[in-house]
Amino acid sequence: GWDVDRWGEALDRYYDEYDSMGTDAAARGPHMLVVEQLPTVWRVRQIFADPEGDHDFGISAVVDLASSDERGEAVVTVTAVGPASERT
């Protein structure tokens, strides 16, 4: 899973390249979220708003649609945090 150490390592990699991360409305806008809708899952990527506008780092995850329907809330599994080249 993604415990505090794993999140820390992932974010350390980001901050090794960038000094800050945007959190304003533009950073949270729909253009920073990619959703691939498949029959049983959605693959999602929240892109980080870096100060240079590279938009390479982000969080990749899978939303299990059947489990989400059953529970009445999104069932999200983080699969990667890092550059787009590391998405799974």
Secondary structure, DSSP 8 states (H G I E B T S, - for coil): ---HHHHHHHHHHHHHH-S----STTTTSGGGEEEEE-SSEEEEEEE---TTS---EEEEEEEEHHHHHHHTS--EEEEEEEEGGG--
